[in-house]
């Protein structure tokens, strides 16, 4: 399914039936177009949703959007005062695909992402997760749930990251000189932990954030 918003502002409400394997939808926003979107992607749904934004376009979320078992990518600025809930779907063969979300543009401070947590029965090598392509442009907030540690938040392009600290629900990432290069509002409610975090750095310069027990640490490059 493809939708193109050409001009002005419009509203799109999407509810996908319970059984819809391989569902795919692409929304293309023209320059300066604004879309007020509402999504409810339910159990037994697999596939993906992509929102492509032109210059000055904006995807507005003012409701609670459920992303269950579907990969969603928004390549447009995101505004409004709403919540994305990421959760596992349910597949008829027993495996549970994760809900994932990727932000490719700016995200306003009224936007919240609630990550329901990793399910031990989910598909191998997959986890519920949020990917932020431009961490400095993310002004929203995040809540982590779930008792299984794994990749939860992927912060792209953080090659200068050298250390981190977590205090009063604010994650601060600093460079080698101790200067803050990014701050992220995170509420860690994961069961089985003490409210701390676990951070690691990849060879490509990403920083991965998940529930943990630490409140500060170094971000060394992986040795293998």
N, CA and C of each residue as an Amber inpcrd file, in Angstrom:
protein
   672
   0.8330000  -1.1840000   0.0000000   0.0000000   0.0000000   0.0000000
   0.8760000   1.2460000   0.0000000   0.5680000   2.2280000  -0.8480000
   1.3370000   3.4710000  -0.9100000   0.3960000   4.6660000  -0.8070000
   0.8420000   5.6760000  -0.0670000   0.0630000   6.8910000   0.0960000
   0.9880000   8.0810000  -0.0730000   0.5290000   9.0900000  -0.8060000
   1.3170000  10.2920000  -0.9870000   0.5160000  11.4970000  -0.4990000
   1.0960000  12.2360000   0.4570000   0.5110000  13.4800000   0.9340000
   1.2000000  14.6170000   0.1940000   0.4500000  15.3380000  -0.6460000
   1.0410000  16.2990000  -1.5650000   1.2100000  17.6690000  -0.9400000
   0.1990000  18.1570000  -0.2410000   0.2710000  19.5290000   0.2350000
  -0.5770000  19.6870000   1.4920000  -0.2620000  20.7040000   2.2890000
  -1.0620000  21.0150000   3.4600000  -0.8980000  19.9880000   4.5560000
  -1.9830000  19.7510000   5.3020000  -1.9610000  18.8180000   6.4240000
  -3.1320000  17.8600000   6.2910000  -2.8670000  16.5850000   6.6280000
  -3.9080000  15.5740000   6.5170000  -3.7890000  14.6150000   7.6940000
  -4.8030000  13.7640000   7.8310000  -4.8390000  12.7900000   8.9150000
  -4.9630000  11.3910000   8.3410000  -4.1870000  10.4560000   8.9020000
  -4.2220000   9.0660000   8.4530000  -4.3620000   8.1680000   9.6690000
  -5.4130000   7.3570000   9.7000000  -5.6170000   6.3730000  10.7540000
  -5.4840000   4.9870000  10.1510000  -4.5270000   4.1910000  10.6730000
  -4.2590000   2.8570000  10.1160000  -4.4660000   1.8100000  11.1940000
  -5.3770000   0.8660000  10.9480000  -5.5670000  -0.2970000  11.8100000
  -5.4420000  -1.5310000  10.9430000  -4.4480000  -2.3690000  11.2470000
  -4.2000000  -3.5570000  10.4340000  -4.8950000  -4.7510000  11.0780000
  -5.6210000  -5.5710000  10.3110000  -6.3100000  -6.7390000  10.8640000
  -5.3610000  -7.6690000  11.6050000  -5.9400000  -8.5380000  12.4240000
  -5.1250000  -9.4020000  13.2610000  -4.2210000 -10.3200000  12.4520000
  -4.6720000 -10.8110000  11.3320000  -3.8500000 -11.7040000  10.5180000
  -3.5130000 -11.0010000   9.2090000  -2.2680000 -10.6180000   9.0650000
  -1.8490000  -9.9200000   7.8560000  -0.3460000 -10.0730000   7.7100000
   0.0880000 -11.2340000   7.2530000   1.5140000 -11.5210000   7.1430000
   2.1150000 -10.8110000   5.9350000   3.2790000 -10.2150000   6.1600000
   3.9680000  -9.5350000   5.0810000   3.3750000  -8.1870000   4.7250000
   2.6200000  -7.6010000   5.6250000   1.9900000  -6.2960000   5.3680000
   3.0620000  -5.2260000   5.1870000   2.9360000  -4.4270000   4.1380000
   3.8910000  -3.3440000   3.8910000   3.1260000  -2.0930000   3.4700000
   3.5940000  -0.9540000   3.9730000   2.9640000   0.3070000   3.6320000
   4.0340000   1.3830000   3.5280000   3.9430000   2.2240000   2.4970000
   4.8580000   3.3450000   2.3210000   4.0620000   4.6320000   2.2250000
   4.4490000   5.6300000   3.0190000   3.8190000   6.9500000   2.9850000
   4.8710000   7.9610000   2.5510000   4.6020000   8.6820000   1.4670000
   5.5260000   9.6910000   0.9650000   4.9620000  11.0830000   1.2120000
   5.6840000  11.8790000   1.9660000   5.2710000  13.2490000   2.2600000
   6.0060000  14.2090000   1.3320000   5.2580000  15.0400000   0.6200000
   5.8700000  16.0400000  -0.2460000   6.4970000  17.1360000   0.6130000
   7.2490000  18.0280000  -0.0100000   7.8700000  19.1330000   0.7100000
   6.8280000  19.9280000   1.4830000   7.1050000  20.1670000   2.7560000
   6.2850000  20.9860000   3.6520000   4.9230000  20.3630000   4.0040000
   4.7000000  19.1310000   3.6180000   3.4520000  18.4560000   3.9960000
   3.5160000  18.0020000   5.4470000   2.3560000  17.9520000   6.0990000
   2.2670000  17.4880000   7.4820000   1.2140000  16.3840000   7.5530000
   1.5560000  15.3050000   8.2660000   0.6420000  14.1740000   8.3960000
   0.4420000  13.8510000   9.8600000  -0.8050000  13.8860000  10.2960000
  -1.1690000  13.4800000  11.6470000  -1.5310000  12.0030000  11.5820000
  -0.6460000  11.1400000  12.0820000  -0.8090000   9.7060000  11.8930000
  -1.2220000   8.9810000  13.1510000  -2.0330000   7.9590000  12.9900000
  -2.4300000   7.0870000  14.0900000  -2.2940000   5.6420000  13.6190000
  -1.5170000   4.8230000  14.3580000  -1.2040000   3.4740000  13.9190000
  -1.5770000   2.4740000  14.9990000  -2.2010000   1.3750000  14.5950000
  -2.4420000   0.2560000  15.4910000  -2.1420000  -1.0160000  14.7110000
  -0.9220000  -1.5070000  14.9040000  -0.4450000  -2.6780000  14.1680000
  -0.4570000  -3.8530000  15.1430000  -1.3670000  -4.8160000  14.9060000
  -1.7220000  -5.7860000  15.9220000  -0.9670000  -7.1080000  15.8090000
  -1.3670000  -8.0560000  16.6640000  -0.8080000  -9.4100000  16.6370000
  -0.9990000 -10.0530000  15.2640000  -0.1360000 -11.0100000  14.9570000
  -0.1750000 -11.7730000  13.7110000   0.1060000 -10.8790000  12.4960000
   0.7270000  -9.7330000  12.7430000   1.1150000  -8.8510000  11.6490000
   2.6280000  -8.8810000  11.5260000   3.1340000  -9.1220000  10.3220000
   4.5620000  -8.9810000  10.0550000   4.7200000  -8.0960000   8.8340000
   5.8410000  -7.4290000   8.7430000   6.0530000  -6.5650000   7.5940000
   6.6860000  -5.2650000   8.0270000   6.3580000  -4.1770000   7.3200000
   6.9950000  -2.9200000   7.6380000   6.2090000  -1.7240000   7.1580000
   6.4370000  -0.6020000   7.8210000   5.8470000   0.6740000   7.4500000
   6.9760000   1.6840000   7.2980000   6.9950000   2.4100000   6.1800000
   8.0130000   3.4270000   5.9300000   7.3450000   4.7620000   5.6410000
   7.7930000   5.8020000   6.3270000   7.3150000   7.1550000   6.0750000
   8.4950000   7.9640000   5.5410000   8.4120000   8.4040000   4.2860000
   9.4550000   9.2120000   3.6650000   9.0170000  10.6760000   3.6420000
   9.8930000  11.5620000   4.1110000   9.5250000  12.9700000   4.1950000
  10.3210000  13.8450000   3.2550000   9.6350000  14.7710000   2.5730000
  10.2980000  15.7710000   1.7670000  10.8090000  16.9100000   2.6320000
  11.3930000  17.9060000   2.0300000  11.9550000  19.0450000   2.7450000
  10.8610000  19.7650000   3.5400000  11.1230000  19.9700000   4.8460000
  10.1850000  20.6890000   5.6890000   8.9320000  19.9220000   6.0440000
   8.8670000  18.6440000   5.7340000   7.6760000  17.8440000   6.0600000
   7.7290000  17.4020000   7.5160000   6.5830000  16.9500000   8.0440000
   6.5180000  16.5530000   9.4470000   5.4670000  15.4690000   9.6470000
   5.8390000  14.4520000  10.4220000   4.9180000  13.4110000  10.8480000
   4.5190000  13.7330000  12.2840000   3.2200000  13.8910000  12.5260000
   2.7360000  14.3300000  13.8310000   2.0590000  13.1710000  14.5560000
   2.4730000  12.9340000  15.8020000   1.8490000  11.8880000  16.6110000
   1.2540000  12.5410000  17.8540000  -0.0760000  12.4380000  17.9720000
  -0.7810000  13.0000000  19.1220000  -1.6370000  11.9500000  19.8200000
  -1.3310000  10.6990000  19.5650000  -2.0870000   9.5950000  20.1610000
  -1.1010000   8.5470000  20.6610000  -1.6110000   7.3770000  21.0200000
  -0.7670000   6.2390000  21.3850000  -0.7240000   5.2880000  20.2030000
   0.4340000   5.1810000  19.5670000   0.6000000   4.3500000  18.3830000
   1.2470000   3.0280000  18.7760000   0.6210000   1.9120000  18.3980000
   1.1030000   0.5870000  18.7730000   1.8300000  -0.0430000  17.5920000
   3.1170000  -0.3480000  17.7960000   3.9470000  -0.9760000  16.7630000
   4.2860000  -2.3730000  17.2640000   3.4930000  -3.3560000  16.8800000
   3.6310000  -4.7100000  17.4110000   3.9960000  -5.6720000  16.2900000
   5.2280000  -6.1970000  16.3520000   5.6610000  -7.1870000  15.3720000
   5.9750000  -6.6240000  14.0070000   6.1340000  -5.3070000  13.9030000
   6.3380000  -4.6470000  12.6040000   7.5520000  -3.7260000  12.6920000
   8.2990000  -3.6220000  11.6010000   9.4020000  -2.6680000  11.5130000
   8.8810000  -1.3700000  10.9100000   9.0190000  -0.2670000  11.6500000
   8.5530000   1.0320000  11.1770000   9.7260000   1.9870000  11.1050000
   9.8600000   2.6960000   9.9910000  10.9160000   3.6940000   9.8310000
  10.2830000   5.0070000   9.4030000  10.6350000   6.0830000  10.1160000
  10.1100000   7.4090000   9.8050000  11.2640000   8.3020000   9.3820000
  11.3650000   8.5580000   8.0770000  12.3950000   9.4290000   7.5280000
  11.8370000  10.8280000   7.3290000  11.3010000  11.3790000   8.3920000
  10.7550000  12.7380000   8.3960000  10.8420000  13.2380000   9.8270000
  10.7840000  14.5420000  10.0150000  10.7430000  15.0790000  11.3670000
   9.4590000  14.6390000  12.0500000   9.5370000  14.3690000  13.3530000
   8.3840000  13.8950000  14.1160000   8.0540000  14.9180000  15.1990000
   6.8000000  15.3630000  15.2160000   6.3480000  16.3250000  16.2110000
   5.1020000  15.8510000  16.9140000   4.5520000  16.6930000  17.7630000
   3.3380000  16.3520000  18.4890000   3.6120000  15.9740000  19.9260000
   2.5840000  15.4460000  20.5840000   2.6640000  15.0050000  21.9750000
   1.9750000  13.6470000  22.0790000   2.6760000  12.6020000  21.6820000
   2.1130000  11.2600000  21.6720000   3.1500000  10.2160000  22.0180000
   2.7240000   8.9500000  21.9800000   3.5590000   7.8300000  22.4060000
   3.5760000   6.7280000  21.3600000   4.7610000   6.1820000  21.1060000
   4.9110000   4.9560000  20.3240000   5.1560000   3.8150000  21.3110000
   4.3630000   2.7470000  21.2270000   4.5950000   1.5530000  22.0420000
   5.1600000   0.4600000  21.1390000   6.3460000  -0.0350000  21.4720000
   6.9780000  -1.1180000  20.7110000   6.8130000  -2.4170000  21.4750000
   6.2620000  -3.4420000  20.8200000   6.0070000  -4.7120000  21.4880000
   6.1400000  -5.8550000  20.4960000   6.2670000  -7.0770000  21.0210000
   6.3030000  -8.2550000  20.1600000   4.9210000  -8.5530000  19.6020000
   4.9080000  -9.0160000  18.3780000   3.6920000  -9.5390000  17.7950000
   3.5800000 -11.0190000  18.1130000   2.6870000 -11.6920000  17.4200000
   2.5260000 -13.1290000  17.6140000   2.3890000 -13.7770000  16.2440000
   3.1780000 -14.7970000  16.0000000   3.1840000 -15.4730000  14.7080000
   2.5530000 -16.8440000  14.8700000   1.8570000 -17.2700000  13.8670000
   1.0650000 -18.4980000  14.0310000   1.9230000 -19.7320000  14.2400000
   3.2390000 -19.6740000  13.9210000   4.1150000 -20.8240000  14.1280000
   4.8130000 -20.7610000  15.4860000   4.4050000 -19.8210000  16.3300000
   4.9350000 -19.7770000  17.6810000   5.9820000 -18.7000000  17.9040000
   6.7120000 -18.2960000  16.8550000   7.7300000 -17.2770000  17.0000000
   7.0800000 -15.9020000  17.1040000   7.7180000 -14.9960000  17.8220000
   7.1320000 -13.6890000  18.0480000   8.0490000 -12.6010000  17.4810000
   7.7150000 -12.0480000  16.3380000   8.5590000 -11.0130000  15.7480000
   8.4930000  -9.7330000  16.5660000   9.5870000  -8.9780000  16.6220000
   9.6140000  -7.7750000  17.4420000   9.0410000  -6.5690000  16.7180000
   8.6140000  -5.5970000  17.4870000   8.2700000  -4.3000000  16.9330000
   9.4910000  -3.4110000  17.0040000   9.8730000  -2.7930000  15.8970000
  11.0350000  -1.9180000  15.8800000  10.6670000  -0.5750000  15.2590000
  11.3800000   0.4540000  15.6610000  11.1210000   1.8060000  15.1790000
  12.4410000   2.5050000  14.9280000  12.5420000   3.1970000  13.7900000
  13.7420000   3.9630000  13.4550000  13.3530000   5.3870000  13.1060000
  14.0180000   6.3390000  13.7550000  13.8180000   7.7460000  13.4580000
  14.9730000   8.2400000  12.5790000  14.6120000   8.7830000  11.4090000
  15.6420000   9.2910000  10.5070000  15.7440000  10.8040000  10.4960000
  14.8750000  11.4810000  11.2520000  14.8860000  12.9410000  11.2910000
  14.8480000  13.4490000  12.7200000  14.4470000  14.7000000  12.8850000
  14.3460000  15.2910000  14.2060000  13.1140000  14.7530000  14.9340000
  13.2120000  14.6730000  16.2660000  12.0960000  14.2100000  17.0850000
  11.8610000  15.2240000  18.2010000  10.6290000  15.7310000  18.3140000
  10.3050000  16.7820000  19.2730000  10.2290000  16.2320000  20.6980000
  10.3070000  17.1490000  21.6730000  10.3420000  16.7240000  23.0740000
   9.0010000  16.2100000  23.5840000   7.9310000  16.3550000  22.8310000
   6.6440000  15.8230000  23.2520000   6.4230000  14.3800000  22.8360000
   7.3960000  13.7760000  22.1710000   7.2640000  12.4030000  21.6620000
   7.9030000  11.4290000  22.6470000   7.1730000  10.3720000  22.9830000
   7.6580000   9.3630000  23.9240000   7.6610000   7.9930000  23.2570000
   8.6770000   7.1870000  23.5550000   8.7620000   5.8180000  23.0370000
   8.7960000   4.8590000  24.2170000   7.8370000   3.9430000  24.2590000
   7.7250000   2.9520000  25.3290000   8.1210000   1.5930000  24.7460000
   9.2680000   1.0780000  25.2110000   9.7890000  -0.1860000  24.6730000
   9.4000000  -1.3030000  25.6290000   8.4870000  -2.1650000  25.1790000
   7.8480000  -3.1260000  26.0700000   8.8020000  -4.1730000  26.6160000
   9.8770000  -4.4880000  25.9000000  10.8390000  -5.4570000  26.4090000
  10.9990000  -6.6600000  25.5060000  12.1210000  -7.3450000  25.6820000
  12.4190000  -8.5140000  24.8710000  11.7240000  -9.7430000  25.4320000
  11.1670000 -10.5450000  24.5380000  10.4840000 -11.7730000  24.9430000
  11.4060000 -12.9570000  24.6510000  11.6600000 -13.8400000  25.6410000
  12.5680000 -14.9730000  25.4130000  12.0930000 -15.9130000  24.3270000
  10.8120000 -15.8330000  23.9260000  10.2930000 -16.6920000  22.8670000
  10.2910000 -16.0130000  21.5050000  10.9420000 -14.8480000  21.4090000
  10.9460000 -14.1170000  20.1490000  11.8520000 -14.7980000  19.1380000
  11.7410000 -14.3460000  17.9010000  12.5750000 -14.9090000  16.8470000
  14.0530000 -14.7680000  17.2100000  14.9090000 -15.7420000  16.8880000
  16.3290000 -15.6570000  17.2200000  16.9730000 -14.4170000  16.6020000
  17.9290000 -13.8530000  17.3590000  18.7540000 -12.7330000  16.8910000
  17.9450000 -11.4740000  16.6020000  16.7650000 -11.3670000  17.1680000
  15.9790000 -10.1520000  16.9940000  15.5250000  -9.6610000  18.3570000
  15.3660000  -8.3720000  18.4740000  14.9140000  -7.8000000  19.7340000
  14.1190000  -6.5470000  19.4400000  13.1650000  -6.2710000  20.3190000
  12.4790000  -5.0000000  20.2200000  13.5120000  -3.8950000  20.3270000
  13.4140000  -2.8850000  19.4880000  14.4270000  -1.8570000  19.5680000
  14.0530000  -0.5680000  18.8830000  14.7030000   0.4930000  19.3460000
  14.5690000   1.8200000  18.7760000  15.9140000   2.2280000  18.2050000
  15.9170000   2.6800000  16.9480000  17.1320000   3.1780000  16.3170000
  16.9850000   4.6680000  16.0740000  17.9720000   5.4340000  16.5250000
  17.9670000   6.8870000  16.3550000  19.1410000   7.2610000  15.4660000
  18.8430000   7.6780000  14.2440000  19.9040000   7.9700000  13.2830000
  20.6970000   9.2140000  13.6390000  20.0300000  10.1960000  14.2520000
  20.6850000  11.4650000  14.6020000  20.3940000  11.7750000  16.0700000
  21.1810000  11.2120000  16.9870000  20.8950000  11.3550000  18.4210000
  20.7910000  12.8040000  18.8900000  21.5790000  13.7050000  18.3340000
  21.5160000  15.1020000  18.7660000  20.1720000  15.7520000  18.4400000
  19.4640000  15.1970000  17.4660000  18.1730000  15.7540000  17.0560000
  16.9960000  15.0600000  17.7320000  17.2880000  14.1380000  18.6520000
  16.2240000  13.4380000  19.3680000  16.0010000  14.1410000  20.7080000
  14.8610000  14.8110000  20.8470000  14.5390000  15.5350000  22.0800000
  13.4270000  14.8400000  22.8660000  13.0070000  13.6680000  22.4280000
  11.9390000  12.9400000  23.0820000  12.4200000  12.1840000  24.3060000
  11.6030000  11.2640000  24.7980000  11.9300000  10.4660000  25.9800000
  11.6370000   9.0000000  25.7110000  12.2510000   8.1250000  26.5370000
  12.1730000   6.6820000  26.3290000  11.9200000   5.9870000  27.6580000
  11.0580000   4.9710000  27.6430000  10.8910000   4.0860000  28.7940000
  11.2720000   2.6740000  28.3870000  12.1400000   2.0290000  29.1850000
  12.5550000   0.6510000  28.9380000  11.8280000  -0.2730000  29.9040000
  11.2300000  -1.3450000  29.3570000  10.6090000  -2.3840000  30.1720000
  11.2880000  -3.7090000  29.8350000  10.8120000  -4.7830000  30.4620000
  11.2740000  -6.1190000  30.0900000  12.4250000  -6.5790000  30.9470000
  12.4970000  -7.8970000  31.1530000  13.5290000  -8.4430000  32.0140000
  14.6510000  -9.1340000  31.2950000  14.6680000  -9.0930000  29.9720000
  15.7180000  -9.7630000  29.2120000  16.6020000  -8.7070000  28.5850000
  17.8730000  -8.6910000  28.9700000  18.7850000  -7.6810000  28.4430000
  19.0710000  -7.9480000  26.9730000  19.2410000  -6.9030000  26.2090000
  19.5450000  -7.0280000  24.7910000  19.5790000  -5.6540000  24.1920000
  19.7820000  -5.5840000  22.8910000  19.8290000  -4.2800000  22.2570000
  18.4510000  -3.6420000  22.3120000  18.3650000  -2.5090000  22.9620000
  17.0840000  -1.8290000  23.0840000  17.0880000  -0.5170000  22.3010000
  18.1400000   0.2990000  22.4900000  18.2350000   1.5730000  21.7980000
  19.5780000   1.6360000  21.0820000  19.5440000   1.9220000  19.7790000
  20.7400000   2.0180000  18.9510000  20.9420000   3.4760000  18.5720000
  21.9900000   4.0890000  19.1080000  22.3210000   5.4780000  18.7950000
  23.3730000   5.4880000  17.6970000  23.0010000   5.9630000  16.5230000
  23.8960000   5.9570000  15.3790000  24.9030000   7.1130000  15.4540000
  26.0200000   6.9290000  14.7210000  26.9730000   8.0240000  14.5010000
  27.5280000   8.5990000  15.7960000  27.9540000   7.7430000  16.6940000
  28.4980000   8.1980000  17.9690000  29.9720000   7.7980000  18.0940000
  30.7280000   7.9930000  17.0340000  32.1260000   7.5520000  17.0020000
  32.9850000   8.2510000  18.0540000  32.5890000   9.4560000  18.4830000
  33.3860000  10.2020000  19.4700000  33.0450000   9.8230000  20.9080000
  32.0680000   8.9520000  21.0900000  31.6500000   8.5690000  22.4400000
  32.7630000   7.8060000  23.1500000  33.0820000   8.2540000  24.3730000
  34.1620000   7.6160000  25.1360000  33.7230000   7.1850000  26.5260000
  32.7030000   7.8510000  27.1040000  32.2380000   7.4920000  28.4320000
  30.7740000   7.8760000  28.5800000  30.1570000   7.4060000  29.6610000
  28.7430000   7.7160000  29.8770000  28.4240000   7.7440000  31.3610000
  27.3400000   8.4300000  31.6910000  26.8290000   8.4370000  33.0610000
  25.3020000   8.5220000  33.0000000  24.6560000   8.0000000  34.0380000
  23.1920000   7.9530000  34.0770000  22.7330000   8.4110000  35.4520000
  21.9890000   9.5210000  35.4800000  21.5310000  10.0700000  36.7440000
  20.2320000  10.8360000  36.5260000  19.2790000  10.6410000  37.4530000
  17.9930000  11.3420000  37.3950000  17.3240000  11.1720000  36.0310000
  17.3640000   9.9250000  35.5070000  16.7230000   9.5620000  34.2410000
  17.3250000  10.2700000  33.0270000  18.5420000  10.7530000  33.1530000
  19.2270000  11.3910000  32.0220000  20.5260000  10.6430000  31.7370000
  20.6390000  10.1010000  30.5350000  21.8680000   9.4630000  30.0670000
  22.7220000  10.5150000  29.3660000  23.9340000  10.7030000  29.8630000
  24.8720000  11.6530000  29.2570000  26.0360000  10.8830000  28.6510000
  26.3040000  11.1270000  27.3920000  27.4260000  10.4980000  26.7050000
  28.4660000  11.5800000  26.4160000  29.7210000  11.2980000  26.7640000
  30.7900000  12.2900000  26.6520000  31.8940000  11.8010000  25.7290000
  32.6800000  12.7680000  25.2140000  33.8270000  12.4180000  24.3770000
  35.0460000  12.1710000  25.2590000  36.1990000  11.9790000  24.6290000
  37.4180000  11.6240000  25.3650000  37.8740000  12.7320000  26.3080000
  37.4540000  13.9690000  26.0620000  37.8220000  15.0890000  26.9270000
  36.7920000  15.3530000  28.0210000  35.7530000  14.5150000  28.0610000
  34.7340000  14.6690000  29.0810000  33.6270000  15.6360000  28.7360000
  33.6090000  16.1280000  27.4970000  32.5630000  17.0450000  27.0670000
  31.3190000  16.2600000  26.6360000  30.1590000  16.6760000  27.1130000
  28.9170000  15.9950000  26.7520000  28.6240000  16.1850000  25.2660000
  28.3940000  15.0790000  24.5660000  28.0620000  15.1510000  23.1440000
  26.6160000  14.7370000  22.8760000  25.9550000  14.1490000  23.8860000
  24.5490000  13.8010000  23.7190000  23.9270000  13.5280000  25.0780000
  22.6360000  13.8810000  25.2090000  21.8790000  13.5780000  26.4120000
  20.5470000  12.9730000  26.0000000  20.1250000  11.9520000  26.7430000
  18.9170000  11.2180000  26.4020000  18.1010000  10.9830000  27.6700000
  16.8080000  11.2880000  27.6190000  15.9280000  11.0590000  28.7600000
  15.4010000   9.6220000  28.7110000  15.8030000   8.8080000  29.6970000
  15.4270000   7.3920000  29.7380000  14.8960000   7.0450000  31.1230000
  13.7580000   6.3690000  31.1500000  13.1920000   5.8300000  32.3780000
  13.3270000   4.3190000  32.3080000  14.2430000   3.7500000  33.1090000
  14.4860000   2.3110000  33.0700000  13.6130000   1.6170000  34.1040000
  12.5880000   0.9110000  33.6200000  11.6820000   0.1700000  34.5040000
  11.7920000  -1.3310000  34.2710000  12.9090000  -1.7800000  33.7240000
  13.0870000  -3.1980000  33.4270000  13.1660000  -4.0070000  34.7150000
  12.4310000  -5.1100000  34.7660000  12.4680000  -5.9800000  35.9340000
  13.7790000  -6.7620000  35.9660000  14.2340000  -7.0910000  37.1580000
  15.4600000  -7.8640000  37.3000000  16.7100000  -7.0210000  37.3180000
  16.5740000  -5.6860000  37.2280000  17.7220000  -4.7960000  37.2840000
  17.4920000  -3.7730000  38.3910000  18.4630000  -2.8930000  38.6090000
  18.3520000  -1.9210000  39.6930000  18.1210000  -0.5120000  39.1720000
  17.6140000  -0.3990000  37.9590000  17.3600000   0.9150000  37.3960000
  18.5390000   1.5090000  36.6510000  19.5990000   0.7270000  36.5250000
  20.7660000   1.1990000  35.7890000  20.6780000   0.8650000  34.3210000
  21.8070000   1.0250000  33.6230000  21.8580000   0.7670000  32.1950000
  23.0990000  -0.0530000  31.8550000  23.1040000  -0.5970000  30.6460000
  24.2850000  -1.2480000  30.0790000  24.5220000  -0.6340000  28.7100000
  25.7260000  -0.1050000  28.4890000  26.0610000   0.5210000  27.2150000
  27.2730000  -0.1510000  26.6010000  27.2700000  -0.2510000  25.2870000
  28.4150000  -0.7840000  24.5560000  28.5680000  -0.0080000  23.2620000
  29.7300000  -0.1130000  22.6720000  30.0440000   0.6130000  21.4430000
  30.4050000  -0.3780000  20.3530000  29.9120000  -0.1660000  19.1460000
  30.1910000  -1.0680000  18.0390000  31.3740000  -0.5590000  17.2160000
  31.8730000  -1.4290000  16.3650000  33.0000000  -1.0500000  15.5130000
  32.6250000   0.0160000  14.5010000  31.3390000   0.1620000  14.2050000
  30.8890000   1.1710000  13.2430000  30.5500000   2.5090000  13.8980000
  30.7260000   2.6090000  15.2210000  30.5160000   3.8800000  15.8920000
  29.1510000   4.0660000  16.5220000  28.3270000   3.0100000  16.5710000
  27.0350000   3.0960000  17.2400000  27.2220000   2.8680000  18.7420000
  26.3100000   3.4210000  19.5350000  26.2480000   3.1280000  20.9640000
  24.9360000   2.4070000  21.2290000  25.0160000   1.2330000  21.8650000
  23.8460000   0.4120000  22.1470000  23.4990000   0.5270000  23.6270000
  22.2290000   0.7890000  23.9060000  21.7600000   1.0150000  25.2690000
  20.7000000  -0.0250000  25.6170000  20.8310000  -0.6560000  26.7660000
  19.8420000  -1.6250000  27.2220000  19.7510000  -1.5620000  28.7430000
  18.7440000  -2.2100000  29.3410000  18.6720000  -2.2370000  30.8070000
  19.9180000  -2.8840000  31.3980000  20.3500000  -2.4100000  32.5540000
  21.5530000  -2.9460000  33.1840000  21.6310000  -2.5590000  34.6340000
  22.8230000  -2.6810000  35.1860000  23.0240000  -2.4090000  36.6130000
  24.0250000  -1.2930000  36.8660000  24.5940000  -0.7160000  35.8270000
  25.6200000   0.3170000  36.0060000  25.0260000   1.7140000  35.8310000
  25.7440000   2.7060000  36.3770000  25.3090000   4.0940000  36.2650000
  26.3830000   4.9760000  35.6260000  27.4940000   4.3840000  35.2610000
  28.5450000   5.1060000  34.5280000  29.5170000   4.0700000  33.9740000
  30.3250000   4.4990000  33.0170000  31.3110000   3.5670000  32.4680000
  32.0050000   4.1660000  31.2580000  32.9580000   3.3840000  30.7280000
  33.7090000   3.7690000  29.5450000  33.1240000   3.0750000  28.3240000
  33.3800000   3.6550000  27.1590000  32.8840000   3.0780000  25.9120000
  34.0830000   2.7890000  25.0050000  34.6850000   1.6480000  25.2230000
  35.8360000   1.2460000  24.4300000  35.3620000   0.5430000  23.1640000
  36.1780000   0.6070000  22.1280000  35.8670000  -0.1130000  20.9040000
  35.9580000  -1.6110000  21.1560000  35.1040000  -2.4070000  20.5050000
  35.1850000  -3.8640000  20.6840000  36.5280000  -4.3880000  20.1980000
  37.0200000  -5.4320000  20.8860000  38.3240000  -5.9840000  20.5400000
  38.2630000  -7.0250000  19.4360000  37.0570000  -7.4620000  19.0770000
  36.9350000  -8.4690000  18.0100000  35.6790000  -8.2090000  17.2090000
